[in-house]
Amino acid sequence: MRNSAISSSLAVLADVTHVVLRVGAGLLFIQHGLQKLFGILGGRVAAMDSLLGVAGVLELVGGTLLVLGLLTRPVAFILAGEMASAYLMAHHPRGGFPVQNGGELPLLFALIFLFLVGHGAGPLSLDAWWRRARGRHDAPTGAGRRRRAA
């Protein structure tokens, strides 16, 4: 009986921490987009026809979609690619390890986004709401959630 209660508590904790990771990463990513697009929060406005301008749009729109948990897997896939590219283009050429070339943040974001590609938005998201509304209860919901048998 006790193991069942612990397992149940851990499943709830997994769902909550999944949402905290997705929403937290999305909110932090939005800030980077705001810096590039509007020059606020200590940033400079990037030209919209530049790589930084495109990155700003991806960060603002993608971060917002992650916060909402909408289209999470494809958005996270695109953002993971953006962060890998940012690392390879801006940080890796400086040499050394990521801690030496300032590349920890893009790599950490890329890892978080890859987690979201694999696990989806989690149960507290618009993606999950959409699945439930369409009657698709068998779709994977991520760690800590049991899947219904087909």
N, C-alpha and C positions, 0 to 999 in steps of 0.2 A: 504494500500500500504506500509506504513511504517513498519508494523508488518511483512510483507512478506520479506522486505529487512533485517530486524533484524534476522528473522529465517534463511534466506539464509546465512547471515554472521556467525551466530552461527554454522550452519551445516559445513561450511568451517573450522571454528575454531576447531570444534570437530575432523574433519579429520586430521588437522595439529597437534593438541596436541596428538592424538592417535599415529601418526607416531613418534613424538618427544619422547613419553614415551617408545615405542617399541625399537627404535634405541638407545636411551639413556641407557635404561636398558641393552640392548645387549652389547653395548660398555663397560659399567662398568663391566659386567659379564665376558667379554673376558679378562679384566685385571686380574681378580682372577684366571682364567685358566692359563694365562701367568706366574703368580707368582708360581703356583704349578708345572707346566710342565717345565719351563725354569729357574726358580729362579730369574727372573727379577722383577723390580718394587718393590723391598724390600722383595721378597719372597724367599722360599727355595724349591729346587727341591724335589718333592715327588716321592717315588718309584711307578712305574706304576702298580705294583700288589697290591697296598694299596688302601684303601678307598679314601685317598686324591688324589692319582693318577687318579682314576676313576672320582672323582669330577673335577679334572683339565681338563680331556678330555671333560666331559659334559659341563663345563663352557666355554671352548674355542670353541668347535664345536657348542654347543647350542647357545651361544652368537652370533656367526657368522651367524647362521641361522635366529636368531631373527632380526639382523640388516638388513639382506636381505629380511625378511618377507617371508621366505620359510618354509613350513611345520610348520607354527607358532603354531597352536593349539596343535598338539601332542608334539612338542618340549617344549612348555610352560608347558604342563601337567607334563612331565618328570622333568623339572627343578623345578617346584613347589614342587614336591615330594622330589627332592634332597634337597631343602632348608628347607622343613619341617623336613626331617631326620637330616640335619645338626643342626637345632635348638634343636631337641629332644636329639640328641646324645652328642653335644658339649656344649650347652648353658643351657638348662633346668636343667641338673644335678647340676649346680652351684647354683640353687635356686633363689628365688626372682622373680621380674618382669623382662621382657626383657631388660628394661633400666638398670637394676642392673647386669644382667648376660651377657651382650654384645650381646644379641640375636635380637636386633632391625633390623639389616641389613638382616639377613636371612629371618626374618618374613616379612619385607617390600618387599624383592625380591619375596617371595612366593605369597604375595598379588598381586603384579604387574603381575606375571605369571598367576595367576588365572584370572585376568582381561583379559589377552590375550587369555586364553582358552575360555572364554565366548564370547569375542568380535572379535576374530581373529586378523589378521595382519593389517586390515584397507585397505583403497583403494589404498594407495601408497605402494605397496608391490609386490613381485613376486607371492605370492598366488593369489592376485587380478588379476594380469596380466594373470596368468595361467587360472583362471576362465573365464576371458573375451575371451582369445584365444580359449577356448573350447566351448564358447557360453553359458556358465552357468551364466546368469545375475541374476538369482533368488536366488542365495546363499546369506546368511546373510553377510553383510559387516561391521556391527558394529554400534556404536552410531553415530547419525548425518546423516546417509544415509538412503534414502527411498528404500524400496524393491519393485521391480516390481511385479505386480499382475500376478498370474499364468495363 
